[in-house]
Amino acid sequence: MKTVLIIVSIAVKIVMSVQRKGNRTAVLDADITGPSIPQIFGIHEHVGGEDVIIPAISKNGMKVMSVNLLTDNETDPVVWRGPMIAGAVKQFWTEVLWGDIDYMFIDMPPGTGDVPLTVFQSIPVNGIVIVTSPQELVGMIVEKAVKMANMMNIPVLGLVENMSYAVCPACGEKLHIFGESHIEDIAKKYKISSLAQLPIDSNLAKACDLGEIEQYQGTLLDEILENL
């Protein structure tokens, strides 16, 4: 099994493309205090089990585990301190019956706190895809993530710039709403790959809101998969 760590929910978009190529896939939602993966897949039932936790299964057969599948209500906040959050991430890895899968993608919260450290130390991660956006301030945070991965000897597979631009529906011009891109500068500085610059896509956002991400037919991530 290959385990790929991805910061921000770009994980969902990539894992779908990997699954469509015939691979058995799973998503571990490590964003304990801001879990969004079940909603994106339209999964609302609880999961459980006596000795092990049985993960939820999406409409297209993808295995999913998230803290939101364990709470009484989807909007209940998870008000836990660092050790409990780290413990939940470990449980999702060791106590969930994942079965036979080819690729696991771990959706991560931004930053370099307890969750990334726990994942790096507890799970055999094959690589990390770091997601950024055009703002210069975000670029600084991304650099911290790259440095942390290097410190922990986790390979950085590349950078993806989300919300890089919007396309004018009238003339087709690219509009850099959040400013000019800095992804190439960061990639060059740390000698890593710039995988893709993704536009704002209202259809994709709508599919996530409706829990119908698996019905989205866009090809935005083909370039990322080819580079990976």
Secondary structure, 3 states (H helix, E strand, C coil): CEEEEEECCHHHHHHHHHHCCCCCEEEEECCCCCCCHHHHHCCCCCCCCCCCECCEECCCCCEEECHHHCCCCCCCCCCCCHHHHHHHHHHHHHCECCCCCCEEEEEECCCCCHHHHHHHHHCCCCEEEEEECCCHHHHHHHHHHHHHHHHCCCCEEEEEECCCCEECCCCCCEECCCCCCCHHHHHHHHCCCEEEECCCCHHHHHHHHCCCHHHCCCCCCHHHHHHC
